[in-house]
Amino acid sequence: MEVHRRYIAVAMDTPRGLHCSQNSCTLAQHLHCPSRTTARLARPPVSHDHPSYTAAVVYLASVLPGPRSPTLLFKSLSLVHKNIPWRYQWPVLIFHAGAYDTRERRDEFGTLLRNVTGIYGLTVEETEQLVRRLEFVSAHHELPEGVPTDGAKDDPVFSHEWPAYHHMCAFYTYKILSHPRITPFTYFLRLDDDSSILAPGTCIDPFEYMHAHNLSYAYREKIEDAGGYARRHVGVDERMARNGWGWVAGRAWPGGMEYGEDQNFPSYRTNFDLIKVPRFLPPDVRAFNEEVVSEPMRFYWYRWGDAPVRRAQVDMFLEHATEVYHMCEIPYEHKGEVFGGDCDCAPLPSLG
């Protein structure tokens, strides 16, 4: 796999990015804490300057008002902190729909987290380091105009998880890309609360790896999204053609975006979703996203998924040979399904 090589800039100080505003607070501020194949990519040289990128790990803790058990999230947080050799303690953003708006709820989260991190092998020092990384970001979700509000009555696709699952798909497909807390970052890694980075972990910091090799998107596994979960909704390809968009040769899906119940959609397993934010913000990508979401029923009724649409974004606007990477070095689990380290892990040169 050929990639562009460039120098990676690193620093010894704590990264910028942690802050407290009306809608975003670090947990530390409220808890009074002190602030088997060979590897495919050549290893670039390293300098010791300040980092020329910023990054965040992202979770979506809730999309509907009301409490939700954080048990799985505690496990995922503990293991992502322990099993990845982070060069910098970038913030971990926990998006929520009001569950952690109050100091009392944030304090409770911190207390419960501290009580369980030892189960996953974190020391007291590592736990406090994790706590200092956490930042709660309030993000509320409303059904768009034109979407029926009685899912039980009108039978949307995936009705047993309507509208929470549909909110999640819409958020990760396009809303997150324009969220004011995300746009300042160079990279973000999305994980779900039922996603875990497994022991013995990996030898790479995924953000540094992306930056060192000038990558724009990394995935852990490919999947197919069932056509029956996203019923045919006409007009997308026609409007795409009028706007000058088209599928890159050799990458077209069966039927383009117009897929039906008899076709599965090639997708990425987006519960591990590593994105270079600026590459998903150019006008052509924004215009594509606006077209995809111009019919709210696609996500909020027909259950268009974030996984196949992310695959469309990557296939249409990124160069696979130089920008897209299968990050097989990271052992990973999602809902009990385990994906081991599928290739040799070659660390970046020592940063000394």
Order of alpha helices (4+ residues) and beta strands (2+ residues): beta-alpha-beta-alpha-beta-alpha-alpha-beta-alpha-alpha-beta-beta-alpha-beta-beta-alpha-beta-beta-alpha-alpha-alpha-alpha-beta-beta-beta
